[in-house]
Amino acid sequence: MQDLWWHTDGWQWHGLQWGSGSSLLICFHGFGEDAFRFEVLEKALGNDFTIVAVDLPFHGSTRPVKETDMTPQPMLWRACIQRVLEQFHQPHFSLLGYSLGGRICLQLIQQIPNRIKQLILLAPDGLHHNCWFYFLTRTYVGQKLFRWHVDHPRMFFTITKWLQSLHLLAPSFKKFLELQMDTRAKRMQVWLSWNSLRYFIPDMKQVKKHLEQYQIPCYLFFGKYDRVIKPAYGKPFCKDLSRARMFVLDCGHQLLTAETALVIKQQLDLHS
């Protein structure tokens, strides 16, 4: 494992590297995690890929250098990817995104499809329109409420309890939300990271158009018992995509495991 650092205007990006394969695989993790989570890929994929995992904004060691640059624009993400490609002397790369990291991958397919060899998504966020994400990050009222909630969480927990009592919120998803919001530090991380991605609302029509136009193989993996990112979200996405393959594994939301890495390896070898 090796530490990696890149700098774009106003931002310091941190990543980790494993493997020694001739192809480059760039990975993005889920909320509340960091690049180290991708260590589980090395045994299965390290001979085929040089694996580079990047800390998302306000996770791990990726931070703005100045407080005035709290939201990295999509162009800065492209600049970060360009730094990685230059460092490893690669014109093209494969993408892997888990949970929140899937949203990053979809946006990059929209922005730079000509650079991407293949797309691997594990329980990816961003496949369907999340009205709450849009409201809380892209509207004035939503942003104010979101920031107020960081220091005044009681209303949030009251609302989730009420929604569960009306059977509008699954108990497992309510528990997931509470685990992500049970301390001020966690609530602040949600606020910072969601706002850092507020321009990342992938246009699914454009994403699918690019996947077809550039013939990018796409592999989607979901957990059968996942109540956060349900397998049903993948079916409309895969429809009409000639090179998309969807798999439902016997697990929940936590798909980033050595076992999943072996399944990914098998599928890549099978369709290479």
Summary of the structure (lengths in Angstrom):
residues: 272
radius of gyration: 18.3
end to end distance: 26.7
largest distance: 55.0
contacts: 899
relative contact order: 0.14
helix: 47%
strand: 20%
